[in-house]
Amino acid sequence: MRLKPWLLVLAAIGLSSFATGRAAGRTMTSNPRVQSVRGFYAALVDEMSRAGYDEGERSLLAHPHDYYGRYLDQRSRDYVALTVMPRIADAISFFELEGRPKLRIFDLGCGLGMQSLIFASLGATVVGVDVREESIQLCRKRKAYYERELGRELDVEFHCCDFTRANVADFDPPFDALFSMSAFSYVKPLDRTARRVSQLLSADGRVFLYEENASFALDRWKRSETLPTPAEVERALAAEGFRTEVLRGAGSIPSGLWRVPGLNETMLVPANEVLRRSLRLSFKYVLAMERRG
């Protein structure tokens, strides 16, 4: 008999509560960089009203699936705070950003630039690229807004381009690291994308991907487009000399279930931690790889 996904969630909640007992509430990641990420996301609320954006720009920022609508909606804010932000903090740690001055990071599919701005605020030099011109225009406005708020310049630039057709040399490589969030898997063909990543990065470059998981048990029912599996992405980058440091699930409980604040940290976070140990039960995954020259 095949268990329904919601039964697996309930089972995981039960197991995690049993395993953690009274300490179940202490499930937030111990990564101190989460607070840096949280601060930037928290500024979104004021940004929406104070930055002087037009209605179209505010609507783009508040898009519930492509951008930050889930965070701006208080009912699903915990989903972002407790499942997404820790993964961004993991990228900061993996890049050793705070210990490597002027680290150069390439943000592939930067969207509206949140991660690029966070990296730059921590001292990195960042290049963000995206195929949508309206997104890049708003990225540049957001950069100007946060420079005013922080009282200093941010070393980040944004470009609208199709990564599959762009001349890698135009980005002035090498970069120390590449980050991609819900974008890398859509850049095809995979082997060519991996080769271009290799050309972008230094001999000891690092890659951190936070992506849709095509090996998730329900992926073929919820998605019309075929995406590469984590194993296929891993093999493509390994062929370019990268070695895996981390490959694991990143999110297993959908945002719609994170609606009861009193239960989110005590029950859903530990349940998510149990479920995401299996790639088959995670709709998102993280892959961190490093090339050692």
N, C-alpha and C positions, 0 to 999 in steps of 0.2 A: 504494500500500500504506500502511495506517495503522500508525504506530509504536505499540507498546504503551508505557504510561507508564513501566514500569521500564526500558525501553530508553532513554527520554529522560533518566531520572535517570543512567544509566550514561554516556550521551553527555555530559551536563553535567559529571559528575565528571571525565571525560577532558579536556574542553575547559578546565575551570577549573584542573586540575592543570597542563596545558600552558601556560596563560596566566600562572599565578602562579609556576610553577617552585619554587625553594627558598623563596620567600616565602609559600608557601601557608599556612603556619601562622599568619601574621599577618593573619587574616581577621576577627577579632573587631571589632565596630564601634568606631570611634574615639571615640564619644560617651562622655564621662567619666561621664555620669549612669547608665550601665549599672551601675556599681558600687553606687550608691545603691539601685537596684532589686534587685540581687543580694543585698544585705545584708538587705533586708526578706524576700525569699523564703527566704533561708537560715535566718531565725529561725523559719520554719514548723516545722522539725523539733523544736526545743525547745518551741514552742507546743503541739504535739500532746500532749506529756507533762506540761507544767508549768502549763497554763492552767486545769486543773480542769474540762474539758468532760466531758459524759457520752458514752456510747458512740455515741448517735445523732449528736451534734455532731461527734465525731471522724470518723465515717463520712461525714458530709456534706462535711467539709473534704477528705477523702481520695477523694472521688468521682473516678474516672479520666477522665471526659469533661466534666462540668459545672464541676468546681472543680480541686483541686490534686493529684489523684492522680498525674498524670504527673510532677510535681516530687518528690513524696514517694517515688515509686518510683525508686530509684537508677539502674535500667536505662534510664529515659527522661528522667532529669533534664537531660541535656545538650540535649534537644530544647527544653525550656522556657528553659534558660539561654542558648542560642545562637540561638533563633528568636523567642521570645516577649518576653523581657526587653528586647532591643534596641528593639522596637517601642514598649514602654511608655516607655523612655528617649527615644525620638523624640517622643512626645507631650509629655513634660516640656520638651524643647527647643523644640518648636513653640509651646507655651503661654508660653515664656520665663518659666517659673514662678519660678525663682530670682532673676530680675531685676525681678519685679513683686510687691511686698509685698501680702499679703492678697488675692491673686487669688481670685476666686470661681469655683469649678468645679462643674458639675452632672454627676454620674456616672449616666448612664442605663443601667439594668440592671446595678446595681453588684454583683450576686451576693453573695459573702461579704466584699466590701469591701476586697480587697487594694489595688486601685489608688486607691481613696478614701483609705485609710490612708497610702499612699505619698505622695500629693499633700499631704495634711494635714501629714505629718511634715516636708515641705519648706516649710511656711509658708502653704499655701493654706487658704482657707475652703471646705469641701466639703459638698455635699448629695448623698447617694446614695439612689437609689430602686430598688426591685425589687418584683415582683409576689408573691414568695414570702415569707410571714410568717416561716417557720422560718429563712430566710436572713437576714432583717433582724434577727431576735432574736439570731442568732449574730454578725452584724456589730457589734451593740452590745456584746456580750461581748468581742469581739476588740478593739474600741476601748478598753475598760477595761483589758484585758490589756496592750496596747501603751503605754497611758499610764503604767501601773506600770513597764513595762520601760524606757521612755524617761525617766521621771521628770518628765514635763510633760504638760499637757493638749493634746489634738489638737482643732482646730476643725473637727469633722466631725459631721454628724448623718445618721441613716438613717431612711427612711420606707418603709413598705409601701404601694404604691399601683399602680393601673393607669394608666400614663401617658396612655393614650388617653382616659381619662375624668376625670383629675384637672384641677382648676382651676389653670391656670398661675400665677395671682396668688398662690395659697397658698404657692408656693415663694419668694416675695419676690424676683422678678427686679428688675433685670437681673443676669445672670451674665456673666463675662468669657469663659468657655469651657465647652464641652460635650465630654465624653469618653464613648465607648461601645465596649464590647468584647464581641463576639458577642451583641449584644442589639438594636441599632438596626434591623437588617434584619427582625426579628420583630415590630416594632411597626407595625401596619397600621391604616388605609391609609397608604401612603408620603407622599402629598401633605399629608395632615393632620399627620402626624408632623413633616415639614419645617416646616410652618407653626407648630407648637407650639415647635419648636426656635428658630425666628426670634423668637417672642414672648418666649422665655426669655432670649435673649442681647442684649447691648448692641449699639450701632451698629457697634462694631469687634470684635464677638465672633468667636471661633474654634471650629471643630469638628474633632475628631479621632476618626475611626472606625477600628476594627480588627475586621473583619467576615468572615463567611462569604462566599465568592465564588461567586455564582450563574452567573457566566460561565466558571467553571472547566470544562475540557473534559469531566470526568467527573461534574459535579455532578448532572445529571439522573438518573444511575444510582445515586447513593449517597444521595439525599435525596428524601423523599416530598413535603415541603412546598415550595411555590414561593416563592422569595425574590427581591427586586429585585436586578438586576445593579448593579455599581459605576456604570455609565453612567447607569442610571435614578436611583440615589441622588444622583449628581452633578447631574443635571438638576433634580431636585426641590429641592435646596438652592440651586442657582443661581437658580431662580425666586424664591427668597426673598432674593436679593441677595448670596449668598456666592460667592467666587471661589476656584477650585482652586489650591492651592499644591503639593500632592503627590497623585498617584494612581498606585499601583503595587502589584504583588503583595507578599505578606508571608510566605507559606509555601508551599513546593512539594514538600518531602520529608516524608512522614508520620512520626509519632513512632516507629512500630515499627522504622524503619530506623536510628534514632539509638542503637544499642546497643553500638557498639564505640568506647570512649573515644579510642583512639589514632587513629581515622580521622575522628572527628566534626569537629574544628576544621580538620584539614589537607585533608579531602576534601569532607565533606558541607556545611560552611558555604559554601565557594566555589561548590559545585554549586548550593546553594539560591539564592545571589546571582545566578547565571546564569539559573536557571529563573524566578525571581520577577520578572525584567524583563518577562515576558509574563503578562498577566492570565489568559490562557487556560491557562497552566500552573501557576497558583497557586490553592490552595484557600482561601487567606485573602488579604485585601487591606487596605491602609491608604488612607484618604482624609482629607486635611487641607485644610480650607477656611477662608477668612477673609472677613469682611464689613468693608468700609472705609467708615466713615461720613463 
